[in-house]
């Protein structure tokens, strides 16, 4: 397999190692990353089989960086100490990942290094996936779309690349193109869970709720080997389709109890991401006034997220935790997390600090909303203009962010600004006419103003509520 001491990974790129087991662990890690597998920790075996392998140590460092930062630093230092012995490919991966992991990292620099890496080594889809995640947390789908399109000619029939293409397309509102890319990905590999998830995004956005649920439930057997995040996130999408399509709320409750909140008890569970999906669902239920069956669940979940070990890992999760704590009268904990976020932002570089300031305003709004201070929450969000898509930097998709639009509409109604809600909802219905909840909000706003159109809005809502799930 190549020269003595040099082997080839699954992309066909050279890696300086004597160990077949090391290469095997690296290749398995690639597969786990691309399909959101539950066994990403396999990469920790690479340095065991070859403690001097730069690529094995570098990838192990990145994997460990969130949950075991001191271990990650050790892996990275080991990789650095053998840098001169590494192949050009290994050096490129090390440069990109070490920039991404540096304490004072510049995300733009990290992205540029990933772009350079992929220009030189275009078959490395694991690094492409890492670039996708980086762009996601930067709130910038456009650079990633450009990147993945550049790599398509060399990877046209490769699994996973079309699923990666689908996501920035849907984030940029190109739903037909996104659906085409997702379906092409599934033609190559029908168990590509990311492509399944992207297709669900499209169906959900287009209000094809029953179709989305049928598709996802048929796919669900392939999720058993997924990471905690991907497993619960796909079920979150199913639950949201039931909720938006006005299925009985007991169906949503069943998915919450048996598909989402069972994951923390799973011995193979990884990370706090399950709480992200659970809290995101509960906030939707709360805004719709359907919390009666969920109140005990929210109190239990709020108790779990008082654990500071899950704080400061994901901005979106922190914001949802603040709402959960505030709405269950755990105000000291909610204030502590909020103040902690403010402190972290104050220590950022000016460019990043300015970018995350909106996230802080939203965090403060969620704190006030949770404690029932609607006037102040609306003031923080802005009573004239708010668009959740401007908040991508908290690390959330358009679908995840949309709950904050719904929260804003609710706050406007609660503070008597019906005319503004009518203006907003009528505009929104041009793209999402099939959402019953939007028609209910419109009905309420018309009624508050004594307008006869309330009857038409109610009739439309009644019709939609009756057709999706028989």
Buried (B, 14 or more C-beta within 10 A) or exposed (E): EEEEEEBBBBBEBBBBBBBEEBBBBBBBBBBBBBBBBBBBBBBBBBBEBBBBBBBBBBBBBBBBBEBBEEBBBBBBEBBBEBBEEBBEBBBBBBBBBBBBBEEEBBBEEBBBBBBEBBEEBBBBBBBBBBBBEBBBBBBBBEBBBEBBEEBBEEBEEBBBBBBBBBBBBBBBEBBEBBBBBBBBBBEBBEBBBBBBBBBBBBBBBBBBBBBBBBBBEEBBEBBEBBBBBBBBBBBBBBBBBBBBBBBEBEBBBEBBEEBBBBBBEEEEBBBBBBBBBBBBBBBBBBBBEBBEEBEEBBBEBBEBBBEEEBBEBBBBBBBBBBBBBBBBEBBEBBBBBBEBBEEBBEEBEEEBBEBBEBBBBBBBBBBBBBBEBBEBBBBBBEBEEBEBBEBBBBBBBBBBBBBBBBBBBBBBBBBEBBEBBBEBBBEBBEEBEBBBBBBBBBBBBBBBEEBEBBEBBBEBBBEBBEBBBE
